Amino acid sequence: MAKKSQVLRDERRKQLIAKHAEKRAALRAKLQDPEASIDEKLEAQAAFAKLPRNSCPTRLNRRCKVSGRSKGYYRKFDISRIALRELALRGQLPGVRKSSW
């Protein structure tokens, strides 16, 4: 099990990302607008710098819903490779079974 503090930190990041998503999208659109003046783009960059760092989606670390593990994460199942194997062996994942040949 991952440290509880790391799991909670990622939960707070998710909330910050959701809170500032619209503002980030508007600023990004202003930066990518080819008709915007350089002054407007500099203002948008300054506004980006004032936003919290953890509101950036790239800082989010996806974690296993079962164990909180951050590495070996399968997006399709929202769990790590270890939890996936255990659940598949117990038959708790529908449509997934261990292969053998």
C-alpha positions, 0 to 999 in steps of 0.5 A, a space after each residue: 500500500 502506498 503512503 496515505 499522504 501521497 494518495 491524498 496529495 494526488 486527490 488534492 491535485 485532481 480537485 485543483 485540476 478540475 477547479 482551474 480547468 476552464 481558466 487554463 483552457 481560456 488562457 491556452 486558447 489566448 496563447 495559441 490564437 494567431 491574431 492575438 497581440 504579443 502584449 495579450 500573449 504576455 499577459 496570458 503567460 503571466 496569468 498562467 504563472 499565477 495559477 497553482 503548479 498543481 493545477 497542471 494536468 501533467 503533474 497528476 500521477 495516476 494511482 491504483 484504486 486498490 493499493 495506491 501504487 503509481 507504477 505499473 498502472 493500467 488505465 483500462 482497469 484503473 489498477 496496477 499490474 499486481 492488483 490486476 493479476 490478483 483480481 484476475 486469478 480470483 475471477 473478479 474481473 469479468 472477461 479476464 482470465 489467466 492465459 496458459 499454453 
